[in-house]
Amino acid sequence: MDLDKFFQRYPVTEKVLAAGVSGGADSLALVYLLKEWADRQHKIIVALTVNHGLRPESGEEAEYVAELMKAAGIEHHILVWDGPKPANGIEEAAREARYGLLREWCETQGVKNLLIAHHSRDQAETFLMRLQRGSGVDGLAGMAPVSYRGELKILRPLLETKPEALRDYLREKNIRWVEDPSNGSDDYLRVRIRKLLPELEDKIGLTAERLSATAAQMGRVRDYLEKQSEKFIRSCGKNWSDCAYSLSCGEFAALHEEIALRVLSGLLKKIGGRVYGPRLEDLQRLRQALTAQDYRARTLSGCEILRQGNKIWIVPELKGAVKLSKQQWEDFCNLYPGYQKIKLPYKLKLALFQKQN
């Protein structure tokens, strides 16, 4: 639980940081640890609690957190998930709603960093869940210490910390936490895996720490592959005013399959404005199609993928967009003469024109 060591490795320059606090032991321990660290570093911690409204007690729990934060001198805000809740996939929907509310608050307030209390057992459970789903390197790498949702940086400083240590810390401070009853429900895969972990350790010596360490090793592989794909995009791709990217067909075809898939995924996320990349099967089909002689334009993840002039073009999918006249494009090129003698796909012209207007 050495936050100084974490922030030495992943420094933050901003004065104000936000932390997600549910009232459970993990997030409460995180926010108290952060307060101690912030006082030493002359920074400010803001605690954010999402009232999801999925249980009758959720409102009371949010208010309990508010009382704790007031007593500790920590600024606190309750964010409410309004509206109807889905009948199916509630766990995933609640997670996305929680991150959506946290991200919206941070962006509105100009806060760049959000801290989350995932710990080593969470990492082990995530590894097994993704193994069960047949995930590749990225999935088995588990949760990264630092990731992004849009411009918001998500930091997880407790990934190497055991949950028992967090509870011991709260007991020492005489702080009571809230137990979520859903944490014991077999309706959720994560809970079933959590109950299985002691048996795996007892029968075959497979501990949560070993699973977490394996995820960390896969994380290093993921980071290397990401750097190689980013290197290719920087050196061989062209960014068209953040409206589109183009790639040489020949250079793309020469890439190792894993790097090629990552290049496509990264560019589709960026141009399509998505948090997650497309499914692996969709990426594999797209890559295969791009090598065919009779390739025809495809759409995926809010993008249109074209092949024109020995280049692959990834442009936004502009549904219902008005047409761009020849005169409008000539007027645009008079304002931005750098585009006058370049042969561009019509869809990119339209995207560039709309961005400037």
NUKOLDO-831452 format. One record per residue (C-alpha): x, y, z. Coordinates in steps of 0.02 Angstrom, whole numbers, plus 32768, in hexadecimal, padded with zeros to 4 digits. Layout:
<marfis>
c1 = X | c2 = Y | c3 = Z
...
</marfis>
This chain:
<marfis>
c1 = 8000 | c2 = 8000 | c3 = 8000
c1 = 8093 | c2 = 8072 | c3 = 7FDC
c1 = 8040 | c2 = 80FD | c3 = 7F79
c1 = 80E0 | c2 = 8161 | c3 = 7F72
c1 = 8131 | c2 = 80D4 | c3 = 7F10
c1 = 809C | c2 = 80C9 | c3 = 7E9A
c1 = 8099 | c2 = 8183 | c3 = 7E74
c1 = 8155 | c2 = 8186 | c3 = 7E5B
c1 = 813A | c2 = 8108 | c3 = 7DD1
c1 = 809A | c2 = 8159 | c3 = 7D8F
c1 = 80AA | c2 = 8211 | c3 = 7DBD
c1 = 8019 | c2 = 828C | c3 = 7DB9
c1 = 8037 | c2 = 8345 | c3 = 7DAA
c1 = 7F86 | c2 = 8383 | c3 = 7DC9
c1 = 7F58 | c2 = 83C4 | c3 = 7E76
c1 = 7EA9 | c2 = 8376 | c3 = 7E7F
c1 = 7E87 | c2 = 82BB | c3 = 7E6C
c1 = 7DE2 | c2 = 825E | c3 = 7E77
c1 = 7DC3 | c2 = 81B3 | c3 = 7EC5
c1 = 7D2F | c2 = 8140 | c3 = 7EAF
c1 = 7CEA | c2 = 810E | c3 = 7F5A
c1 = 7C5B | c2 = 8093 | c3 = 7F6C
c1 = 7C5E | c2 = 8079 | c3 = 8028
c1 = 7CAD | c2 = 7FCE | c3 = 8019
c1 = 7D4F | c2 = 7FA7 | c3 = 8073
c1 = 7DBF | c2 = 7FB4 | c3 = 7FDA
c1 = 7D8B | c2 = 8061 | c3 = 7F9F
c1 = 7D7F | c2 = 80A7 | c3 = 804F
c1 = 7E30 | c2 = 806E | c3 = 8075
c1 = 7E6A | c2 = 80BB | c3 = 7FD2
c1 = 7E21 | c2 = 8166 | c3 = 7FF5
c1 = 7E69 | c2 = 816D | c3 = 80A6
c1 = 7F13 | c2 = 8137 | c3 = 8065
c1 = 7F06 | c2 = 81BA | c3 = 7FDD
c1 = 7EDB | c2 = 8240 | c3 = 805C
c1 = 7F7A | c2 = 8218 | c3 = 80BE
c1 = 7FE1 | c2 = 821C | c3 = 801E
c1 = 7F8E | c2 = 82BC | c3 = 7FDF
c1 = 7FAF | c2 = 8317 | c3 = 8081
c1 = 8068 | c2 = 82F0 | c3 = 806F
c1 = 806A | c2 = 8324 | c3 = 7FB9
c1 = 7FFC | c2 = 83BF | c3 = 7FCD
c1 = 7F77 | c2 = 8379 | c3 = 7F5A
c1 = 7EBA | c2 = 836C | c3 = 7F6B
c1 = 7E50 | c2 = 82CE | c3 = 7F64
c1 = 7D99 | c2 = 82D4 | c3 = 7F32
c1 = 7D2F | c2 = 823A | c3 = 7F59
c1 = 7CA4 | c2 = 8209 | c3 = 7EE0
c1 = 7C1B | c2 = 818D | c3 = 7F0D
c1 = 7BA1 | c2 = 814A | c3 = 7E8C
c1 = 7AF2 | c2 = 8124 | c3 = 7ECD
c1 = 7ABD | c2 = 80A1 | c3 = 7E4E
c1 = 7A11 | c2 = 8089 | c3 = 7E9B
c1 = 7A17 | c2 = 7FCD | c3 = 7E81
c1 = 79F9 | c2 = 7FA7 | c3 = 7F3A
c1 = 7989 | c2 = 7FFF | c3 = 7FB9
c1 = 7A22 | c2 = 801F | c3 = 8027
c1 = 7A8B | c2 = 8074 | c3 = 7FA2
c1 = 7A51 | c2 = 8123 | c3 = 7FD1
c1 = 7A77 | c2 = 8109 | c3 = 8089
c1 = 7B22 | c2 = 80C0 | c3 = 805F
c1 = 7B4D | c2 = 8158 | c3 = 7FF5
c1 = 7B1B | c2 = 81CB | c3 = 8085
c1 = 7B84 | c2 = 8163 | c3 = 80FD
c1 = 7C1B | c2 = 817E | c3 = 808D
c1 = 7BF2 | c2 = 8238 | c3 = 808A
c1 = 7BF8 | c2 = 823C | c3 = 814A
c1 = 7CA0 | c2 = 81E2 | c3 = 814E
c1 = 7CEA | c2 = 8257 | c3 = 80CC
c1 = 7CAC | c2 = 82F2 | c3 = 8128
c1 = 7CFC | c2 = 82B4 | c3 = 81C9
c1 = 7D9F | c2 = 8294 | c3 = 816D
c1 = 7D9F | c2 = 833E | c3 = 8118
c1 = 7D8D | c2 = 82F4 | c3 = 8069
c1 = 7D20 | c2 = 8348 | c3 = 7FE8
c1 = 7C96 | c2 = 82D0 | c3 = 7FB3
c1 = 7C0F | c2 = 82C7 | c3 = 7F2D
c1 = 7B83 | c2 = 824A | c3 = 7F10
c1 = 7B5D | c2 = 8222 | c3 = 7E5A
c1 = 7AB4 | c2 = 81D3 | c3 = 7E36
c1 = 7A8F | c2 = 8155 | c3 = 7DAD
c1 = 79E1 | c2 = 818B | c3 = 7D78
c1 = 796B | c2 = 813A | c3 = 7CFD
c1 = 7933 | c2 = 8086 | c3 = 7CDC
c1 = 79AC | c2 = 7FF8 | c3 = 7CFB
c1 = 79C2 | c2 = 7F66 | c3 = 7C80
c1 = 7976 | c2 = 7EBD | c3 = 7CAA
c1 = 7A0D | c2 = 7E5F | c3 = 7C66
c1 = 7AC7 | c2 = 7E80 | c3 = 7C70
c1 = 7AAF | c2 = 7EEE | c3 = 7D08
c1 = 7B61 | c2 = 7ED5 | c3 = 7D49
c1 = 7BB1 | c2 = 7F16 | c3 = 7CA9
c1 = 7B2F | c2 = 7FA0 | c3 = 7C97
c1 = 7B4D | c2 = 7FDB | c3 = 7D49
c1 = 7C09 | c2 = 7FDD | c3 = 7D2E
c1 = 7BF9 | c2 = 8044 | c3 = 7C8F
c1 = 7B7C | c2 = 80BA | c3 = 7CE2
c1 = 7BF1 | c2 = 80D0 | c3 = 7D77
c1 = 7C87 | c2 = 80F9 | c3 = 7D09
c1 = 7C1A | c2 = 8169 | c3 = 7C9D
c1 = 7BE2 | c2 = 81D1 | c3 = 7D33
c1 = 7C91 | c2 = 81D9 | c3 = 7D7C
c1 = 7CDA | c2 = 820C | c3 = 7CD5
c1 = 7C54 | c2 = 8290 | c3 = 7CB8
c1 = 7C72 | c2 = 82DF | c3 = 7D62
c1 = 7D2E | c2 = 82E1 | c3 = 7D4A
c1 = 7D24 | c2 = 832C | c3 = 7C9C
c1 = 7CA9 | c2 = 83B0 | c3 = 7CD6
c1 = 7D1A | c2 = 83DF | c3 = 7D67
c1 = 7DBC | c2 = 83D7 | c3 = 7D05
c1 = 7DFF | c2 = 8345 | c3 = 7D6D
c1 = 7E79 | c2 = 82DB | c3 = 7D07
c1 = 7E98 | c2 = 8247 | c3 = 7D7C
c1 = 7E1F | c2 = 81C9 | c3 = 7DC7
c1 = 7E5C | c2 = 8147 | c3 = 7E45
c1 = 7E07 | c2 = 809D | c3 = 7E56
c1 = 7E20 | c2 = 801D | c3 = 7EE1
c1 = 7E3B | c2 = 7F7C | c3 = 7E7F
c1 = 7EB2 | c2 = 7F09 | c3 = 7EDF
c1 = 7F11 | c2 = 7E67 | c3 = 7EC3
c1 = 7E7C | c2 = 7DF3 | c3 = 7EDA
c1 = 7E16 | c2 = 7E5B | c3 = 7E5F
c1 = 7EA5 | c2 = 7E45 | c3 = 7DE4
c1 = 7EA8 | c2 = 7D88 | c3 = 7E00
c1 = 7DEB | c2 = 7D7C | c3 = 7DE8
c1 = 7DF5 | c2 = 7DE5 | c3 = 7D49
c1 = 7E7D | c2 = 7D73 | c3 = 7D05
c1 = 7E13 | c2 = 7CD6 | c3 = 7D21
c1 = 7D76 | c2 = 7D28 | c3 = 7CDB
c1 = 7DD0 | c2 = 7D57 | c3 = 7C3C
c1 = 7E23 | c2 = 7CAD | c3 = 7C31
c1 = 7D75 | c2 = 7C60 | c3 = 7C3A
c1 = 7D40 | c2 = 7CCF | c3 = 7BA7
c1 = 7DD7 | c2 = 7C9D | c3 = 7B3F
c1 = 7E2B | c2 = 7D48 | c3 = 7B43
c1 = 7ED3 | c2 = 7D6A | c3 = 7AF4
c1 = 7F68 | c2 = 7DCC | c3 = 7B36
c1 = 7F08 | c2 = 7E6C | c3 = 7B58
c1 = 7E80 | c2 = 7E16 | c3 = 7BBB
c1 = 7EF7 | c2 = 7DA9 | c3 = 7C1E
c1 = 7F60 | c2 = 7E43 | c3 = 7C48
c1 = 7ED1 | c2 = 7E73 | c3 = 7CB9
c1 = 7EBD | c2 = 7F24 | c3 = 7CF7
c1 = 7F4A | c2 = 7F9E | c3 = 7CD5
c1 = 7F8F | c2 = 800F | c3 = 7D5E
c1 = 7F6A | c2 = 80A0 | c3 = 7CE9
c1 = 7EE7 | c2 = 80A5 | c3 = 7C60
c1 = 7E7A | c2 = 8128 | c3 = 7C0D
c1 = 7DC3 | c2 = 814B | c3 = 7BEC
c1 = 7DCA | c2 = 81D7 | c3 = 7B6F
c1 = 7E3D | c2 = 8259 | c3 = 7BBC
c1 = 7E1E | c2 = 821C | c3 = 7C6D
c1 = 7EB0 | c2 = 81BA | c3 = 7CB8
c1 = 7E7C | c2 = 8125 | c3 = 7D24
c1 = 7EFB | c2 = 80F4 | c3 = 7DA8
c1 = 7EF8 | c2 = 8053 | c3 = 7E0E
c1 = 7F7E | c2 = 8061 | c3 = 7E96
c1 = 7F46 | c2 = 7FC6 | c3 = 7EF8
c1 = 7F58 | c2 = 7F3D | c3 = 7E75
c1 = 7FE6 | c2 = 7EED | c3 = 7ED8
c1 = 7F8D | c2 = 7EFE | c3 = 7F80
c1 = 7F2C | c2 = 7E71 | c3 = 7FD4
c1 = 7E79 | c2 = 7E9C | c3 = 8007
c1 = 7E9B | c2 = 7E5B | c3 = 80B7
c1 = 7F1E | c2 = 7EE3 | c3 = 80CE
c1 = 7E9E | c2 = 7F67 | c3 = 80A1
c1 = 7E22 | c2 = 7F25 | c3 = 8121
c1 = 7EA9 | c2 = 7F1F | c3 = 81A6
c1 = 7ED2 | c2 = 7FD4 | c3 = 8180
c1 = 7E1C | c2 = 8008 | c3 = 8199
c1 = 7E0F | c2 = 7FA5 | c3 = 823B
c1 = 7EA8 | c2 = 8000 | c3 = 827D
c1 = 7E51 | c2 = 80A5 | c3 = 8256
c1 = 7DAD | c2 = 8064 | c3 = 82A2
c1 = 7D4E | c2 = 8083 | c3 = 8200
c1 = 7CB6 | c2 = 8018 | c3 = 81D5
c1 = 7C99 | c2 = 7FEA | c3 = 8120
c1 = 7BFF | c2 = 7FAF | c3 = 80C1
c1 = 7BED | c2 = 7EFD | c3 = 8080
c1 = 7B92 | c2 = 7EF3 | c3 = 7FD9
c1 = 7B1F | c2 = 7E59 | c3 = 7FDE
c1 = 7B3A | c2 = 7E3D | c3 = 7F24
c1 = 7BEF | c2 = 7E0E | c3 = 7F4F
c1 = 7BAA | c2 = 7D69 | c3 = 7F8E
c1 = 7B31 | c2 = 7D46 | c3 = 7F00
c1 = 7B59 | c2 = 7CB3 | c3 = 7E8D
c1 = 7AFA | c2 = 7D0D | c3 = 7E03
c1 = 7B9E | c2 = 7D62 | c3 = 7DD6
c1 = 7C32 | c2 = 7D0A | c3 = 7D88
c1 = 7CAD | c2 = 7D74 | c3 = 7DEC
c1 = 7C5F | c2 = 7D38 | c3 = 7E90
c1 = 7C65 | c2 = 7C82 | c3 = 7E5B
c1 = 7D1D | c2 = 7C96 | c3 = 7E2E
c1 = 7D3F | c2 = 7CED | c3 = 7ED4
c1 = 7CF6 | c2 = 7C59 | c3 = 7F31
c1 = 7D5F | c2 = 7BE3 | c3 = 7EC7
c1 = 7E05 | c2 = 7C38 | c3 = 7EEA
c1 = 7E22 | c2 = 7BEA | c3 = 7F98
c1 = 7E05 | c2 = 7B3D | c3 = 7F4D
c1 = 7E80 | c2 = 7B5D | c3 = 7EC0
c1 = 7F02 | c2 = 7B92 | c3 = 7F3F
c1 = 7EE1 | c2 = 7AFD | c3 = 7FB1
c1 = 7EDF | c2 = 7A76 | c3 = 7F2A
c1 = 7F5E | c2 = 7AB0 | c3 = 7EAA
c1 = 7FB8 | c2 = 7B41 | c3 = 7EFC
c1 = 7F73 | c2 = 7BC1 | c3 = 7E81
c1 = 7F69 | c2 = 7C5E | c3 = 7EEB
c1 = 7F1A | c2 = 7D06 | c3 = 7EC5
c1 = 7FC7 | c2 = 7D53 | c3 = 7ED1
c1 = 800B | c2 = 7CDC | c3 = 7E4D
c1 = 7F79 | c2 = 7D01 | c3 = 7DD9
c1 = 7F92 | c2 = 7DBB | c3 = 7DF3
c1 = 804C | c2 = 7DAA | c3 = 7DCF
c1 = 8025 | c2 = 7D4C | c3 = 7D2E
c1 = 7FB0 | c2 = 7DD9 | c3 = 7CFA
c1 = 803D | c2 = 7E54 | c3 = 7D1B
c1 = 80B2 | c2 = 7DEF | c3 = 7CAA
c1 = 802E | c2 = 7DEF | c3 = 7C20
c1 = 801E | c2 = 7EAA | c3 = 7C3E
c1 = 80D4 | c2 = 7EC2 | c3 = 7C10
c1 = 80B7 | c2 = 7E62 | c3 = 7B6E
c1 = 801E | c2 = 7ECC | c3 = 7B4A
c1 = 8081 | c2 = 7F6C | c3 = 7B68
c1 = 810A | c2 = 7F34 | c3 = 7AF0
c1 = 808E | c2 = 7F08 | c3 = 7A67
c1 = 8034 | c2 = 7FAE | c3 = 7A81
c1 = 80D7 | c2 = 800E | c3 = 7A70
c1 = 8100 | c2 = 7FB2 | c3 = 79CE
c1 = 8055 | c2 = 7FD9 | c3 = 7984
c1 = 8062 | c2 = 8090 | c3 = 79BA
c1 = 8110 | c2 = 8098 | c3 = 796D
c1 = 80CA | c2 = 805A | c3 = 78C7
c1 = 803B | c2 = 80D9 | c3 = 78CB
c1 = 80B4 | c2 = 8168 | c3 = 78EF
c1 = 8131 | c2 = 8136 | c3 = 7868
c1 = 80C1 | c2 = 80EF | c3 = 77E0
c1 = 8015 | c2 = 8139 | c3 = 77FF
c1 = 7FD7 | c2 = 81E7 | c3 = 77D5
c1 = 7F61 | c2 = 8246 | c3 = 7848
c1 = 7EE8 | c2 = 82B6 | c3 = 77E7
c1 = 7EBF | c2 = 833C | c3 = 7868
c1 = 7E7D | c2 = 82B7 | c3 = 78DF
c1 = 7DF0 | c2 = 8296 | c3 = 7863
c1 = 7E3C | c2 = 81FB | c3 = 7815
c1 = 7ED8 | c2 = 8191 | c3 = 77FF
c1 = 7F26 | c2 = 8149 | c3 = 7764
c1 = 7F9E | c2 = 80B6 | c3 = 7757
c1 = 8004 | c2 = 806F | c3 = 76C8
c1 = 7FB4 | c2 = 7FCD | c3 = 768D
c1 = 805F | c2 = 7F7E | c3 = 7671
c1 = 80A7 | c2 = 7FAF | c3 = 771A
c1 = 8008 | c2 = 7F77 | c3 = 7773
c1 = 8008 | c2 = 7ECF | c3 = 7718
c1 = 80BD | c2 = 7EB0 | c3 = 7750
c1 = 8091 | c2 = 7EC2 | c3 = 7808
c1 = 808B | c2 = 7E2F | c3 = 7880
c1 = 7FD5 | c2 = 7DFF | c3 = 7897
c1 = 7FD2 | c2 = 7E2F | c3 = 7950
c1 = 8017 | c2 = 7EDD | c3 = 792E
c1 = 7FA3 | c2 = 7EF4 | c3 = 7899
c1 = 7F0B | c2 = 7ECC | c3 = 7905
c1 = 7F44 | c2 = 7F45 | c3 = 798A
c1 = 7F61 | c2 = 7FCE | c3 = 790B
c1 = 7EB0 | c2 = 7FB8 | c3 = 78C9
c1 = 7E65 | c2 = 7FB0 | c3 = 7977
c1 = 7EC0 | c2 = 804C | c3 = 79B3
c1 = 7E93 | c2 = 80B4 | c3 = 791A
c1 = 7DDD | c2 = 807C | c3 = 791B
c1 = 7DCE | c2 = 80AC | c3 = 79D3
c1 = 7E1D | c2 = 8156 | c3 = 79B4
c1 = 7DBD | c2 = 8186 | c3 = 7917
c1 = 7D1A | c2 = 8135 | c3 = 7952
c1 = 7D27 | c2 = 8185 | c3 = 79FE
c1 = 7D0D | c2 = 80DF | c3 = 7A57
c1 = 7D47 | c2 = 80A7 | c3 = 7B03
c1 = 7D61 | c2 = 7FF3 | c3 = 7AC9
c1 = 7DA3 | c2 = 7FAD | c3 = 7A27
c1 = 7D40 | c2 = 7F36 | c3 = 79B8
c1 = 7D33 | c2 = 7E7D | c3 = 79DD
c1 = 7DC8 | c2 = 7E15 | c3 = 79A9
c1 = 7D62 | c2 = 7DB3 | c3 = 792A
c1 = 7D2A | c2 = 7E53 | c3 = 78D5
c1 = 7DDD | c2 = 7E94 | c3 = 78CE
c1 = 7E1B | c2 = 7DF0 | c3 = 7885
c1 = 7D96 | c2 = 7DF4 | c3 = 77FE
c1 = 7DC0 | c2 = 7EA9 | c3 = 77D4
c1 = 7E7A | c2 = 7E87 | c3 = 77C8
c1 = 7E5D | c2 = 7DF1 | c3 = 7758
c1 = 7DE7 | c2 = 7E53 | c3 = 76E9
c1 = 7E62 | c2 = 7EE3 | c3 = 76D6
c1 = 7EDE | c2 = 7E6E | c3 = 7682
c1 = 7E61 | c2 = 7E33 | c3 = 75FE
c1 = 7E64 | c2 = 7E79 | c3 = 754D
c1 = 7DA8 | c2 = 7E99 | c3 = 754A
c1 = 7D9F | c2 = 7EF7 | c3 = 75F0
c1 = 7D07 | c2 = 7F64 | c3 = 7605
c1 = 7CF1 | c2 = 7FEA | c3 = 768B
c1 = 7CB8 | c2 = 7FAC | c3 = 7735
c1 = 7C78 | c2 = 7FFC | c3 = 77D5
c1 = 7CAE | c2 = 7FCE | c3 = 7885
c1 = 7CAE | c2 = 8028 | c3 = 792D
c1 = 7C67 | c2 = 80C9 | c3 = 78E8
c1 = 7CE7 | c2 = 80CF | c3 = 785B
c1 = 7CEB | c2 = 80AE | c3 = 77A2
c1 = 7D84 | c2 = 8051 | c3 = 7764
c1 = 7DAF | c2 = 8078 | c3 = 76AE
c1 = 7E38 | c2 = 8042 | c3 = 7638
c1 = 7E68 | c2 = 80C2 | c3 = 75B6
c1 = 7F08 | c2 = 80F6 | c3 = 755F
c1 = 7F6F | c2 = 8068 | c3 = 75AC
c1 = 7F3D | c2 = 80A8 | c3 = 7658
c1 = 7ECA | c2 = 806E | c3 = 76E1
c1 = 7E5E | c2 = 80FC | c3 = 7722
c1 = 7E04 | c2 = 80F8 | c3 = 77C9
c1 = 7D84 | c2 = 8184 | c3 = 77D0
c1 = 7CEC | c2 = 81A9 | c3 = 783D
c1 = 7C49 | c2 = 8158 | c3 = 780A
c1 = 7BE2 | c2 = 81F3 | c3 = 77E3
c1 = 7B2C | c2 = 81BC | c3 = 77E3
c1 = 7AB1 | c2 = 8237 | c3 = 779B
c1 = 7B39 | c2 = 82B4 | c3 = 7772
c1 = 7B14 | c2 = 833C | c3 = 76F4
c1 = 7B6A | c2 = 832F | c3 = 764C
c1 = 7C07 | c2 = 8393 | c3 = 7628
c1 = 7C03 | c2 = 83F3 | c3 = 7585
c1 = 7C99 | c2 = 8410 | c3 = 7515
c1 = 7C8E | c2 = 84CA | c3 = 7538
c1 = 7C8C | c2 = 84AE | c3 = 75F4
c1 = 7D2A | c2 = 8446 | c3 = 75E9
c1 = 7D80 | c2 = 84C8 | c3 = 757D
c1 = 7D52 | c2 = 854E | c3 = 75FD
c1 = 7D97 | c2 = 84DD | c3 = 7686
c1 = 7E3B | c2 = 84C6 | c3 = 7628
c1 = 7E4B | c2 = 8581 | c3 = 7610
c1 = 7E47 | c2 = 8591 | c3 = 76CE
c1 = 7EB8 | c2 = 84FA | c3 = 76E8
c1 = 7F27 | c2 = 84F4 | c3 = 764C
c1 = 7F88 | c2 = 845E | c3 = 768C
c1 = 7EF9 | c2 = 83F0 | c3 = 764F
c1 = 7EED | c2 = 8437 | c3 = 759E
c1 = 7F58 | c2 = 83BA | c3 = 7540
c1 = 7F37 | c2 = 831F | c3 = 75AC
c1 = 7EC3 | c2 = 8298 | c3 = 756C
c1 = 7E55 | c2 = 826A | c3 = 7600
c1 = 7DBE | c2 = 81F8 | c3 = 7613
c1 = 7D19 | c2 = 8256 | c3 = 760D
c1 = 7CED | c2 = 821A | c3 = 76BD
c1 = 7D8C | c2 = 8268 | c3 = 7702
c1 = 7D69 | c2 = 830B | c3 = 76A8
c1 = 7CBD | c2 = 830C | c3 = 76F7
c1 = 7D05 | c2 = 82E9 | c3 = 77A4
c1 = 7D87 | c2 = 8373 | c3 = 7793
c1 = 7D05 | c2 = 83EF | c3 = 7754
c1 = 7C8D | c2 = 83C8 | c3 = 77E2
c1 = 7D14 | c2 = 83D7 | c3 = 7865
c1 = 7D43 | c2 = 8487 | c3 = 782C
c1 = 7C8E | c2 = 84BD | c3 = 781F
</marfis>
